[in-house]
Amino acid sequence: MLGYLGPEGTFTHQALLQLVSGDDMRPYASVGLALEAVRDGSVEAALVPIENSVEGGVTATLDDIGDPANPLQIVRETVLNIRFNLCTRPGVQLSEIKTIASHPHALAQVRNWLDENFPEAEIMRVGSTAQGANFVAEGKADATVCSAIAGDLNGLEAQVSDVADNPSATTRFVLVTKRQKSPARTGHDKTTLVAYMHRDEPGALLNILQQFAVRGVNMCRIESRPTKTSLGNYCFSIDAEGHIEDLRLADTLIGLKRICQDVIFLGSYERANGVEPMNQRGGTDPEYTDAMNWVRSIGGRI
């Protein structure tokens, strides 16, 4: 059984159908509930959004999977090109649209289009694009900006197709499980981790960045997130090119351990776009063997 951010018809649902087929899927009302289902064993894994090319990182996902008390692990990712339909109940005319319901991230990706075409419409922010479609089907809103699958599942009519301010907008989704051995190295991989500084001081971030730079490891993403312990305390959520089995990345993780208060490894997995990382190097050079064995043995906490 696989979980996903629901209800049925969300872009997460559509992304999961890119990875697997069948009906053995269970929707959850929030990212937190989907990931809690992984922790309590209700599902084997859950697909949740983690990054959007327009809005950036999905904070609910970043904070939950890296929870120091019970971190999860990313084992796979997929990327979905985001295209929206403006959907209404059958028979509704464009001139009759006074309220439009959708998820805030979806609304942000069509903001200019909505301002140009529906400047007077009331915008209703709801929990998902699928919920927006439900609102329209139930008569709580006149229209929604949603996925094609959400419109179809709710018996709606697509008044306008392929709506997007940025035609190249994409969302990245990750499949999350309990702690386990990382998928095998493919040669075009990505690793996700969270680094906690010892204290807020000049050069603290630079010290973290240097661990990657001096070893030639490219960072794909870095975002600061509050630790939720006290005001001004932050950690860094990082994606880096390479696999934990790669010598450069293994050495980088050890370097981070030396300078950080805590480092949480959240998984190495194949990149969705199949791009081979720069300077990636595998193998078992004697100088690295002990270090790599140590990194692999520590599980989620480095």
Disulfide bonds with the S-S distance in Angstrom:
none
